[in-house]
Amino acid sequence: MSINKLFLSLFSVLVFGIIFSYGLVLAGPLAKVDSGFALSKNLFADSLELSSNKVIIKSSQRGQDFEITGDCSTTGNLEASDGQTHIFNIKLGDKECKKENVEVMFKTGFKTIKHNFSVIHSNNLYNRFLDYSTEDLQRLADGIEKSISSLKNNSFQNSETKVVNDRKIKELGYFKIFFSNILSKRSEKYLIPVKGIPLPTRETKVPNSGRPYRASYTDGIHHGWDFDAKKGSTIVSIDDGIVLRIVNGFNNLEFSKLKRDGEITDQDKLTNLDILRGNQVWIKTMKGDVAFYAHLNQIFPEIKEGMFLKRGQAIGTIGVSGVPDDDYDDYHIHLAIQKNPLDTSKAGKYTFLDYMAWPWYFKGQTAKYVLEHQTEVFDKN
């Protein structure tokens, strides 16, 4: 059977219930449109193959008379027709589109078929599934492997259901690679964020050293590592990950927002610390941790919230933004790493304040202990 005939026979699949959401908007009796469905309900924004899908429409209207438009520059073209059943290839045009659902309209005469697709963005998947424990991710990966095997070994499928199952296998294969990528990187140590710079050797430069000069309006504790380097030195991503937040354009007027008087809550202390970080970039790593890069001088313009960063990718340059002392010249990148609680019920739903309230690496230990054990966290430069 030719591929076109195979697709054209797909309407027999309807008896098995393989039909996805679509709607008919009727404006007149001229053309009869009986039904329409797609091989799946998904378009994958970052996959060349899976950013397309097939929609099959049964209609007395000629296939070439359909005008196809959609959100996010989604387009379509007629691939095959027998006069009554038409196969259209639908392709997501704007891969940077932020919508999670797109509506594709097939217009002909006085009728319009509306078909909805879910848009799968890998960045959204990372933001959610990086909050899963390694054990939960492994269970998901194992389940996907079993589903793929079951579909491949289904001896009862006919030629029509095989076409649909092949699409399912490809989509499951996408998720198999996705989860495998996270799992393979969870055992890796983090990079030092400045190339050629060693780990700190002084207690004042690592987590849990005291900061008594600001103890009245913060917790008075240093939460991260200070890596000393010249002003303007390039900092890099310590791991693959998603950019959660960018704070840029810091100026000294921000210091007026510090709450120093009256009753100061734990949330106030977190907010005060956030101001003192100055220009900053937050990255959710493959372990699920969130790395705060603080006191930046410049954040490179290509770094955007929501983007995926590669391990070692340049982020910006070292400065002293967020430091109240005008004469301060101890240039460094302050790196705090917030440890993910890996609560699946909250996956992808954390707020900025939640991230700030997570425990930082080595919280509760002495600074001396951190110096002795920090090589467990970082690869040496």
C-alpha positions in Angstrom: 0.0 0.0 0.0 1.4 3.4 -0.9 1.9 6.0 1.8 -0.8 8.2 0.4 -3.3 5.4 0.3 -2.3 4.4 3.7 -3.0 7.8 5.1 -6.3 8.0 3.2 -7.5 4.8 4.8 -6.9 6.2 8.2 -10.5 7.0 8.8 -11.1 3.4 9.6 -9.1 4.2 12.7 -12.0 6.2 14.0 -13.7 3.1 15.2 -10.8 2.6 17.6 -11.4 6.0 19.1 -8.2 7.6 17.9 -9.6 11.0 17.3 -8.4 14.3 18.9 -10.0 17.6 19.7 -11.4 19.6 16.9 -14.4 21.8 16.3 -16.6 22.8 13.5 -17.8 26.4 13.0 -20.8 26.2 10.7 -21.8 29.3 8.8 -23.7 27.9 5.8 -24.9 24.7 4.1 -22.7 24.7 1.0 -20.0 22.3 1.9 -20.4 19.1 3.9 -17.5 18.4 6.3 -18.0 15.1 8.1 -14.9 14.7 10.3 -11.3 15.5 10.9 -8.5 14.2 13.1 -4.7 14.2 13.6 -2.1 11.6 14.1 -1.5 13.1 17.6 -2.4 16.3 19.5 1.2 17.5 19.8 3.6 19.8 18.0 7.2 19.8 19.3 8.8 23.2 19.0 12.4 22.0 19.0 12.1 18.9 16.9 12.5 19.2 13.1 10.4 16.1 12.5 7.8 16.4 15.3 7.1 20.1 14.7 4.9 18.8 11.9 1.8 16.6 12.1 -0.8 15.2 9.8 -4.5 16.2 9.8 -7.0 14.2 7.8 -10.3 15.8 6.8 -13.3 14.1 5.2 -15.2 16.6 3.1 -17.1 17.0 -0.1 -15.1 20.2 -0.6 -12.0 20.0 -2.7 -8.8 19.7 -0.7 -7.0 22.4 -2.6 -9.8 24.8 -1.7 -8.9 24.8 2.0 -7.1 27.9 3.3 -5.0 26.9 6.3 -3.9 29.4 9.0 -2.8 29.1 12.6 -1.3 30.6 15.7 2.5 30.9 15.9 2.8 31.1 12.1 1.5 27.5 11.8 1.0 26.6 8.1 -0.3 23.6 6.2 -0.3 22.1 2.7 -2.3 19.4 1.0 -0.3 16.2 0.7 -2.9 13.8 -0.8 -6.6 13.5 -1.6 -9.0 11.0 -3.2 -11.6 13.7 -3.6 -13.4 13.0 -0.4 -10.6 12.4 2.1 -7.8 15.0 2.3 -4.4 14.7 4.1 -2.8 17.9 5.2 0.7 18.4 6.6 0.7 20.9 9.4 3.9 22.6 10.5 4.6 24.9 13.4 6.3 28.0 11.9 7.4 30.1 14.8 9.6 27.9 17.0 10.1 30.7 19.5 6.3 31.1 20.1 5.5 31.0 23.8 2.0 29.6 23.4 1.3 26.2 24.9 -1.6 25.6 22.5 -2.2 26.7 19.0 -5.4 26.8 17.0 -5.2 25.8 13.3 -8.1 26.8 11.1 -9.1 25.1 7.8 -11.3 27.4 5.9 -13.4 26.6 2.9 -16.6 28.1 1.5 -18.7 29.1 4.5 -17.2 26.5 6.9 -14.2 26.4 9.1 -12.7 23.5 10.9 -10.7 24.4 14.0 -8.1 22.0 15.2 -6.1 22.5 18.4 -2.6 21.3 19.1 -0.5 21.3 22.2 2.9 22.9 21.7 5.7 21.0 23.5 8.5 23.3 24.5 11.6 21.5 25.9 12.3 24.5 28.2 8.9 24.2 29.9 9.6 20.5 30.3 12.9 21.1 31.9 11.5 23.7 34.3 9.0 21.1 35.5 10.9 17.8 35.4 14.1 19.2 36.9 12.1 19.4 40.1 11.7 15.6 40.1 13.9 13.3 42.1 16.3 11.0 40.2 14.2 8.1 41.3 11.0 9.6 39.9 12.7 10.4 36.7 14.0 6.9 36.3 10.5 5.5 36.9 9.2 7.8 34.1 12.0 6.7 31.8 11.4 3.0 32.5 7.7 3.5 31.8 8.4 5.1 28.5 10.7 2.3 27.5 8.0 -0.2 28.2 5.4 1.7 26.2 7.7 1.9 23.2 8.4 -1.8 23.4 4.7 -2.6 23.7 3.8 -0.5 20.7 6.6 -2.0 18.6 5.6 -5.5 19.5 1.9 -5.1 19.0 1.1 -7.9 16.6 -2.6 -7.0 16.4 -2.2 -3.6 14.7 -3.3 -3.1 11.1 -1.7 -0.8 8.6 -3.8 2.1 9.7 -3.2 1.8 13.4 0.5 1.3 12.7 0.8 4.8 11.2 -0.7 6.3 14.4 1.5 4.1 16.6 4.6 5.1 14.7 3.8 8.7 15.6 3.4 7.7 19.3 6.7 5.9 19.2 8.5 8.9 17.8 6.9 11.2 20.5 7.8 8.7 23.3 11.3 8.5 21.8 11.6 12.3 22.2 10.8 12.0 25.9 13.1 9.0 26.3 16.0 11.2 25.1 14.8 14.1 27.2 14.8 12.1 30.5 18.0 10.2 29.6 19.8 13.6 29.2 18.8 14.8 32.7 19.6 11.5 34.3 23.1 11.2 32.7 24.0 14.7 34.0 22.9 14.3 37.5 26.1 12.6 38.6 28.3 15.3 37.2 30.0 18.0 39.4 29.5 21.6 38.7 32.0 23.8 36.8 33.7 26.6 38.6 32.0 29.7 37.1 35.2 31.5 36.1 37.7 29.7 33.9 41.1 29.4 35.4 40.1 30.4 38.9 40.5 27.9 41.7 38.1 27.2 44.5 38.2 29.6 47.4 40.7 28.9 50.2 39.4 31.4 52.8 36.4 30.9 55.1 35.1 34.3 54.3 34.6 33.3 50.7 32.4 30.2 51.2 28.9 29.5 52.5 28.2 30.0 56.2 30.8 32.5 57.0 29.4 35.4 59.0 28.2 38.7 57.7 27.5 40.6 61.0 27.5 44.0 59.4 24.1 43.2 57.8 22.7 40.9 60.5 20.1 43.4 61.5 18.2 43.2 58.2 19.3 39.9 56.7 20.2 36.5 58.4 23.8 37.7 58.6 25.1 34.6 56.8 27.0 34.3 53.6 25.1 31.8 51.4 27.5 31.1 48.6 31.0 31.1 47.1 32.9 34.2 46.1 35.2 33.6 43.2 37.7 36.4 42.9 38.6 37.7 39.5 39.3 40.9 37.6 36.4 43.3 36.8 35.0 42.3 33.4 36.1 38.6 33.6 33.7 36.3 31.9 31.5 34.0 34.0 30.0 30.8 32.6 27.2 28.4 33.4 28.1 25.8 35.9 25.8 23.2 34.3 23.3 22.8 31.5 20.1 24.4 32.7 17.2 26.9 32.2 17.5 30.6 32.8 14.8 31.3 35.4 15.3 35.0 36.1 17.4 37.9 35.0 17.8 41.2 37.0 19.7 43.8 35.0 20.2 47.5 35.1 20.8 47.7 38.9 21.4 51.2 40.3 22.0 52.6 43.8 18.3 53.7 44.0 17.5 50.1 44.7 19.1 50.3 48.1 16.2 52.6 49.2 14.0 49.5 49.0 15.9 47.7 51.7 13.8 47.2 54.8 15.9 48.0 57.8 13.4 49.3 60.4 10.5 47.9 62.3 9.6 44.2 62.4 11.6 42.4 59.8 10.2 39.0 58.7 12.1 36.1 57.2 10.6 37.1 53.9 11.8 40.7 54.3 15.3 39.3 54.9 15.2 37.2 51.7 14.0 40.2 49.8 16.8 42.4 51.2 19.3 39.8 50.2 17.8 39.7 46.8 18.4 43.5 46.4 22.0 43.1 47.6 22.7 40.6 44.8 22.5 43.4 42.3 22.5 42.3 38.7 21.9 38.6 38.7 21.1 35.5 36.7 19.3 32.5 38.1 19.8 29.1 36.4 18.0 25.8 37.3 20.6 23.1 36.8 20.2 19.5 35.7 20.2 18.5 39.3 17.2 20.8 39.9 19.3 23.2 42.0 19.0 26.9 41.3 22.3 28.8 41.0 22.2 32.5 41.8 24.9 34.5 40.0 25.2 37.9 41.7 27.0 41.3 41.5 27.3 41.0 37.7 28.6 44.0 35.8 27.2 42.9 32.5 24.7 40.3 31.4 25.2 39.3 27.8 22.2 40.4 25.6 21.8 36.9 24.2 21.0 35.5 27.6 17.2 35.5 28.0 14.7 34.2 30.6 13.4 30.8 29.6 16.4 29.8 27.4 18.4 26.7 27.7 22.1 27.2 28.6 24.9 24.7 28.0 27.5 23.9 30.6 30.3 26.4 30.2 28.3 28.9 28.2 29.2 32.5 28.8 26.6 34.5 30.8 28.1 37.9 31.6 31.0 39.6 33.4 32.1 40.2 37.0 31.3 43.4 38.7 30.2 44.8 42.1 26.6 45.6 41.5 24.5 45.4 44.7 27.4 46.3 47.0 26.5 49.5 48.9 30.1 50.6 49.5 31.1 53.1 46.7 34.8 52.3 47.3 34.4 48.6 47.1 36.9 47.0 44.7 36.9 43.3 45.8 35.6 42.1 42.4 34.1 38.6 42.4 31.2 36.5 41.3 29.0 35.5 44.2 27.5 32.1 43.5 24.8 30.7 45.8 23.4 27.3 44.9 19.9 26.6 46.3 19.2 22.9 46.9 16.0 21.6 45.3 13.7 19.8 47.8 12.5 17.7 44.8 8.9 17.8 45.8 7.1 16.4 42.8 3.7 17.9 43.8 5.2 21.4 43.4 7.2 20.7 40.2 7.3 23.7 37.9 5.2 25.8 40.3 7.8 27.4 42.5 7.9 31.1 42.9 11.0 33.3 43.2 10.5 33.6 46.9 10.3 29.8 47.1 13.7 29.5 45.4 15.2 32.0 47.8 13.8 30.1 50.8 15.4 26.7 49.6 18.4 25.7 51.7 21.7 26.7 50.2 24.5 24.1 49.8 26.1 23.2 53.1 23.5 25.2 55.1 24.1 24.5 58.8 27.7 23.4 58.4 30.8 25.5 59.4 32.7 27.4 56.8 35.7 25.2 57.6 33.6 22.1 56.7 32.7 23.7 53.4 36.4 24.3 52.6 37.1 20.7 53.2 34.2 19.3 51.2 33.6 21.8 48.4 35.4 19.5 45.9 32.4 17.2 46.2 30.4 19.9 44.5 32.8 21.4 41.9 35.2 20.1 39.3 38.6 21.7 39.6 39.6 24.2 37.0 
